[in-house]
Amino acid sequence: MSSPATARQEARYTWGGDEFLFVEVSESMSLVANFKVMSMATRLAAAGLEGVEDICPANASLLVRFDPDVLPPSALEESVRSIERDLTHSHDQTLESRIIEVPVWYDDPFTAVVAERFREGFHQEPGGTDIDYAAKVNNLKDAAEFIRRHHEQPWLVSMVGFVAGLPFLFQLVDRDKQLEVPKYLSPRTDTPKLTVGHGGCFGCIYSVRGAGGYQMFGVAAAPIFDPEQTLDDFKDFMVFFRPGDIVKFKPVAEDEYNKIQEQISAGTFRYRQVPVTFELSKALADAEGYNQELMEALNGI
Amino acid sequence: MAFEIKSPGLATTVQDQGRKGHYNVGIPQSGSMDQYSAELGNALVGNSAAEAVLECTYLGPVLVTDQDAVIAITGAPVEVKVNGEPAAQWARLRLNAGDELSFGVIRGGTRYYIAVQGGIDVPKVLGSRSTYSLGALGGFKGRKLEAGDRIPVGTPLNGGALPGVDTVPDEFRPVFAKEQTVRIVLGLYDHRLTEEGLDNLLTGEWKVTPVADRMGLRYSGPGVKWKEREQPFGAGSDPSNIVDAGYAVGSIQIPGGTQPIILHRDAVSGGGYAMVATVISADMDLVARAAPATTTRFMAISQGEALLARKELAQRTNDAWAVLGATR
């Protein structure tokens, strides 16, 4: 993974007009950068500054919306800079998180039908499937090998956004093992709801149906955004994922996918999930060994 | 009481001042695109500034009220008709039970507002009645209106007291021009543009394309150039790409260097395109009023000047309420 030097490097502060402060922690994506962003966001929220309206941690940057009538820009910048300075000297490199098992039907018929409509002029290899292309550009043997790599190691929710409740996912593996796939040449106007997608080094799950440019590998079996808040996992809030969540994909075939649909209709579906404390140093020292430890937490429930 | 929708218009939605606090999970602020016009509609009918209104886009709805109602139409210039007879805009109107409200052709701008005494009374979702269509959230069933909908109207505030003046004076009505100067604050990733690219942005003449909605407005013009570089890990291959980040509302991105896009109230909350500037908060209503083909110049000002403009707009809004004798 990238060097911890990123954490010590000072962030770049810039303004989005008179209501937004943008803090770029790093130009490039890394676990260290994302961890720093999340730590800053958590501390800023805890500070409870009057006039701060939205704290949006992203992959390698932090966006803060504020009301300049209440909180002058200079005062906000000073507070965030002071949080950043404190972090640099802090030895606390942990994050309270949870690991969640997310069932996925890889190579499913729903995304296949939509992919068919967006080949020529949209896709790099209009003659093949998105998974075959992804396997090829990552020098993997075949689609099955790509799918295995996709679900074997867990992912960190590095950002939630784009549209309501959509998680960006960063796989917790060394950089040379990260799956990288270019986005479509031109974005589709349609993507099935719950499509498991991938663009650049990021995975995602599309929370709503709509436009999208990520390659499509499968479909998640259960909702991740529920404005009606019917299922237990949505009782507290209509969006399931939070930045800092850890996702373990679980491949399911058609029969299991259908069983989950029945549970959802009956209102009995719950994600398998368990709280964990994520320790940055362990992840950096031995990503896959530490992942094993994190995933074992799921066996206990 | 309720409005019965006979014909929904092109894209009529319930909006208010919007919702904050959930942008971190991708739920945009939403709310009336032209806040100033929506607010003054509320002022005319004795509402607070926070009540929900109907936002009409180009082609308005045909609706019938099931009880006597006090309404006002503000925003873009349009022919207002009550039972087919012309009625005034920017003025308080009284409808009798069974009256039909309809609209002619819009004569400039993009959106006009129907404010009603008591406000549109749909349930609040996450603190707001605004519609976020993409997320099927808020408003009336999370969507634009359809024929046959019955839109609930709330109980009047202050026992139905109305402000002393029933018409917004001309000097307090916004201008809906075919040319605009939009003030922006440079920043975010402006350092990634070449000198020539930045110069094009600030001196070029840009035109609003038909690709303009509540999410954002796309402009055609001279284009800009991005500095070539070895792209950082995770940033995507085009020089206009960055590692996906949060988008400021009002920020301007220029994918591939071709057409700038100003993100507006229903925009995606983040993505992988570099932003180079942000429209100042005081000019977001102005941008919302821009119809396709509106000629636009971008003028860079400092954040200090942006804060001053913000104060001036707040003052002007307060003055407008005061002139009407209304309580904000």
Interface residues (C-beta under 8 A of the other chain):
Chain A: S2 T14 W15 G16 G17 D18 E19 F20 F22 E24 S26 E27 S28 M29 S30 A41 E53 D54 I55 C56 P57 A58 N59 A60 S61 L62 L63 R65 P68 D69 P73 M159 V160 G161 F162 V163 A164 G165 L166 F168 R175 P182 K183 G199 G200 C201 F202 S207 V208 G210 F225 P227 M238 V239 F241 R242 P243
Chain B: K20 G21 H22 Y23 N24 V25 G26 I27 V125 Y132 L134 G135 A136 L137 G142 I184 V185 G187 L188 P232 F233 G234 A235 G236 S237 I242 V243 D244 A245 G246 Y247 A248 V249 G250 S251 V268 S269 G270 G271 G272 M275 T278 V279 I280 S281 Q303 A306 L307 R310 A314
